[in-house]
Amino acid sequence: MVIDRLKKIIGKGPVIDKRVLDRLAGMTETQKDEELQSMLYEMAFQNAVRFTYDELKKQGHFSGLDRNTFFNEMLLVNFWMMEKVFSKYRPGIAKKMHLHYFGLLPDMAERYAALMSRFRTYNLCWDEFTGHHDEFGLEVGKNLFGNEAVYPEKTVSFWLISYTDESIKRYKKVRKELREAGLIVKKEE
């Protein structure tokens, strides 16, 4: 399974079909913005679905988890990855994705604050410079299983880190394709 995922990531083929890029290029800015947001959300959603489904189907280390809890956490991890990869091109992408998924709820400000707190923790635990991501895997594991739960921490952490690393590489490839097609540009800081 890991080999198949790696082949998809490092494969020579594009992630986004050229016809989709051409269709996006012909849209007005507003339409393009909405369509890109929807497309990126769908990628994050499907990526979380695929990982959750595959891992629960294996009856492995994640099999004791509640399916909804597992999926929701992996979806939030995908929102974090999208924010990480696209923040200079589409600021606030995670907030829009969160709103898309959960809708407008009375406690939205509190939910968003909790989301940003989780993202700060994930950013601190995901060390791009050293490649040390163990703390990230342990943190997501705690969010999935609970602080007091006994589970195979190292194994779970390994699979979460592998999944996240592969996904970030894929999202960076998507970003590159969108940049090369002139569909996204870095926002001025």
C-alpha positions as a Python dict, from the first residue, in 0.01 Angstrom:
ca = {
    (1, 'M'): (0, 0, 0),
    (2, 'V'): (278, 244, 86),
    (3, 'I'): (459, 158, -240),
    (4, 'D'): (141, 225, -442),
    (5, 'R'): (96, 561, -272),
    (6, 'L'): (458, 655, -335),
    (7, 'K'): (421, 563, -702),
    (8, 'K'): (124, 799, -729),
    (9, 'I'): (315, 1081, -559),
    (10, 'I'): (638, 1058, -752),
    (11, 'G'): (471, 953, -1076),
    (12, 'K'): (532, 1165, -1382),
    (13, 'G'): (165, 1220, -1456),
    (14, 'P'): (-25, 1526, -1337),
    (15, 'V'): (-259, 1518, -1040),
    (16, 'I'): (-506, 1755, -1207),
    (17, 'D'): (-634, 1676, -1554),
    (18, 'K'): (-536, 1936, -1815),
    (19, 'R'): (-901, 1978, -1918),
    (20, 'V'): (-984, 2086, -1561),
    (21, 'L'): (-698, 2339, -1565),
    (22, 'D'): (-815, 2474, -1902),
    (23, 'R'): (-1173, 2503, -1780),
    (24, 'L'): (-1058, 2689, -1467),
    (25, 'A'): (-843, 2924, -1676),
    (26, 'G'): (-1150, 3029, -1876),
    (27, 'M'): (-1353, 3133, -1571),
    (28, 'T'): (-1398, 3473, -1415),
    (29, 'E'): (-1190, 3538, -1103),
    (30, 'T'): (-1488, 3482, -873),
    (31, 'Q'): (-1588, 3160, -1044),
    (32, 'K'): (-1228, 3038, -1048),
    (33, 'D'): (-1186, 3116, -678),
    (34, 'E'): (-1503, 2926, -587),
    (35, 'E'): (-1417, 2633, -813),
    (36, 'L'): (-1059, 2608, -681),
    (37, 'Q'): (-1185, 2617, -322),
    (38, 'S'): (-1435, 2343, -401),
    (39, 'M'): (-1177, 2131, -585),
    (40, 'L'): (-919, 2157, -306),
    (41, 'Y'): (-1184, 2081, -44),
    (42, 'E'): (-1289, 1772, -239),
    (43, 'M'): (-925, 1656, -258),
    (44, 'A'): (-887, 1694, 118),
    (45, 'F'): (-1218, 1521, 184),
    (46, 'Q'): (-1146, 1227, -47),
    (47, 'N'): (-793, 1190, 91),
    (48, 'A'): (-933, 1163, 445),
    (49, 'V'): (-1204, 919, 331),
    (50, 'R'): (-951, 699, 153),
    (51, 'F'): (-711, 680, 448),
    (52, 'T'): (-987, 620, 702),
    (53, 'Y'): (-1153, 353, 490),
    (54, 'D'): (-825, 175, 408),
    (55, 'E'): (-705, 170, 767),
    (56, 'L'): (-1036, 54, 916),
    (57, 'K'): (-1069, -214, 648),
    (58, 'K'): (-729, -360, 743),
    (59, 'Q'): (-850, -429, 1097),
    (60, 'G'): (-511, -306, 1214),
    (61, 'H'): (-397, -50, 1468),
    (62, 'F'): (-681, 193, 1393),
    (63, 'S'): (-962, -64, 1393),
    (64, 'G'): (-1081, 14, 1747),
    (65, 'L'): (-1154, 376, 1661),
    (66, 'D'): (-1497, 518, 1604),
    (67, 'R'): (-1524, 570, 1226),
    (68, 'N'): (-1661, 925, 1258),
    (69, 'T'): (-1399, 1033, 1510),
    (70, 'F'): (-1123, 889, 1292),
    (71, 'F'): (-1257, 1051, 976),
    (72, 'N'): (-1313, 1392, 1136),
    (73, 'E'): (-960, 1401, 1276),
    (74, 'M'): (-809, 1297, 944),
    (75, 'L'): (-1018, 1562, 768),
    (76, 'L'): (-882, 1825, 1008),
    (77, 'V'): (-529, 1698, 939),
    (78, 'N'): (-602, 1744, 568),
    (79, 'F'): (-728, 2097, 631),
    (80, 'W'): (-402, 2163, 817),
    (81, 'M'): (-198, 2023, 529),
    (82, 'M'): (-387, 2238, 278),
    (83, 'E'): (-329, 2544, 496),
    (84, 'K'): (40, 2456, 520),
    (85, 'V'): (84, 2407, 144),
    (86, 'F'): (-145, 2682, 12),
    (87, 'S'): (-123, 2954, 281),
    (88, 'K'): (83, 3191, 64),
    (89, 'Y'): (-148, 3140, -233),
    (90, 'R'): (-491, 3102, -75),
    (91, 'P'): (-485, 3256, 274),
    (92, 'G'): (-755, 3123, 506),
    (93, 'I'): (-813, 2808, 301),
    (94, 'A'): (-858, 2590, 611),
    (95, 'K'): (-1118, 2823, 760),
    (96, 'K'): (-1318, 2809, 436),
    (97, 'M'): (-1288, 2430, 426),
    (98, 'H'): (-1397, 2404, 788),
    (99, 'L'): (-1697, 2624, 715),
    (100, 'H'): (-1778, 2417, 405),
    (101, 'Y'): (-1781, 2095, 606),
    (102, 'F'): (-1943, 2205, 930),
    (103, 'G'): (-2158, 2493, 804),
    (104, 'L'): (-2250, 2791, 1016),
    (105, 'L'): (-2303, 2684, 1373),
    (106, 'P'): (-2379, 2905, 1674),
    (107, 'D'): (-2039, 2829, 1828),
    (108, 'M'): (-1840, 2880, 1508),
    (109, 'A'): (-1594, 3130, 1660),
    (110, 'E'): (-1509, 2882, 1938),
    (111, 'R'): (-1474, 2597, 1689),
    (112, 'Y'): (-1244, 2800, 1468),
    (113, 'A'): (-1032, 2906, 1766),
    (114, 'A'): (-997, 2538, 1865),
    (115, 'L'): (-904, 2451, 1507),
    (116, 'M'): (-635, 2718, 1496),
    (117, 'S'): (-501, 2600, 1831),
    (118, 'R'): (-476, 2247, 1695),
    (119, 'F'): (-303, 2378, 1381),
    (120, 'R'): (-48, 2567, 1592),
    (121, 'T'): (27, 2245, 1779),
    (122, 'Y'): (61, 2052, 1453),
    (123, 'N'): (291, 2320, 1311),
    (124, 'L'): (513, 2300, 1619),
    (125, 'C'): (526, 1920, 1599),
    (126, 'W'): (594, 1896, 1223),
    (127, 'D'): (959, 1996, 1187),
    (128, 'E'): (1034, 2064, 819),
    (129, 'F'): (1399, 2146, 885),
    (130, 'T'): (1506, 1827, 1061),
    (131, 'G'): (1240, 1598, 917),
    (132, 'H'): (1155, 1498, 1274),
    (133, 'H'): (780, 1437, 1282),
    (134, 'D'): (744, 1192, 1572),
    (135, 'E'): (575, 1447, 1796),
    (136, 'F'): (322, 1517, 1521),
    (137, 'G'): (231, 1148, 1492),
    (138, 'L'): (198, 1119, 1869),
    (139, 'E'): (-17, 1433, 1888),
    (140, 'V'): (-260, 1313, 1618),
    (141, 'G'): (-261, 971, 1786),
    (142, 'K'): (-363, 1133, 2115),
    (143, 'N'): (-641, 1321, 1937),
    (144, 'L'): (-764, 995, 1787),
    (145, 'F'): (-733, 759, 2084),
    (146, 'G'): (-747, 997, 2380),
    (147, 'N'): (-477, 1098, 2626),
    (148, 'E'): (-517, 802, 2858),
    (149, 'A'): (-574, 528, 2599),
    (150, 'V'): (-327, 245, 2551),
    (151, 'Y'): (-249, 186, 2185),
    (152, 'P'): (64, 107, 1980),
    (153, 'E'): (190, 466, 1980),
    (154, 'K'): (501, 416, 1766),
    (155, 'T'): (323, 215, 1498),
    (156, 'V'): (24, 448, 1483),
    (157, 'S'): (258, 748, 1476),
    (158, 'F'): (456, 593, 1189),
    (159, 'W'): (145, 542, 974),
    (160, 'L'): (11, 890, 1050),
    (161, 'I'): (345, 1050, 964),
    (162, 'S'): (376, 845, 642),
    (163, 'Y'): (24, 938, 536),
    (164, 'T'): (78, 1307, 614),
    (165, 'D'): (414, 1324, 440),
    (166, 'E'): (277, 1155, 126),
    (167, 'S'): (-27, 1383, 127),
    (168, 'I'): (179, 1701, 166),
    (169, 'K'): (394, 1594, -130),
    (170, 'R'): (81, 1538, -338),
    (171, 'Y'): (-67, 1874, -235),
    (172, 'K'): (262, 2044, -326),
    (173, 'K'): (241, 1881, -667),
    (174, 'V'): (-113, 2018, -703),
    (175, 'R'): (13, 2363, -600),
    (176, 'K'): (287, 2345, -861),
    (177, 'E'): (39, 2247, -1134),
    (178, 'L'): (-194, 2533, -1039),
    (179, 'R'): (97, 2781, -1032),
    (180, 'E'): (227, 2667, -1369),
    (181, 'A'): (-120, 2702, -1516),
    (182, 'G'): (-136, 3060, -1380),
    (183, 'L'): (-434, 2977, -1160),
    (184, 'I'): (-272, 3076, -830),
    (185, 'V'): (-9, 3333, -743),
    (186, 'K'): (164, 3417, -416),
    (187, 'K'): (-20, 3682, -220),
    (188, 'E'): (179, 3986, -112),
    (189, 'E'): (270, 3972, 255),
}
